[in-house]
Amino acid sequence: MRQALTFTLFVFYLWTFQLAWSQDVTAAITCSVVDPAGASIVAANFTAKDTEGTTCLHSTNHEGVFNLPRLPVRTYDLVVAAPGFQTSVYRSLRLVLSQTCHSPKVNRYA
């Protein structure tokens, strides 16, 4: 009987731990940076700054995509820059719980 109770408590502990771990209080920003012809822009730099002044710096990968996962739920200004292209600024991107914001894709030539 004692072993059954111990096993039951252990399973209950694992189950509650899983529920607590699965709670997600973040959001994400994902974007493809392409030129007007649709070609990916590799190594474009982007900056995401939230309303509290926290700044995240990143660059696009080999496919012209960047992803900022697990951001606090806030409002962000996003700046995307690449040599030979106009700097794109997206203001007041408001992220809500568990949302993935897909920002506009085109970056124009300078």
Secondary structure as UniProt FT lines:
FT   HELIX           2..22
FT   STRAND          26..32
FT   TURN            36..37
FT   TURN            42..43
FT   STRAND          45..50
FT   TURN            51..52
FT   STRAND          55..59
FT   TURN            62..63
FT   STRAND          65..72
FT   STRAND          75..81
FT   TURN            83..84
FT   STRAND          88..94
FT   TURN            97..98
FT   STRAND          100..102
//
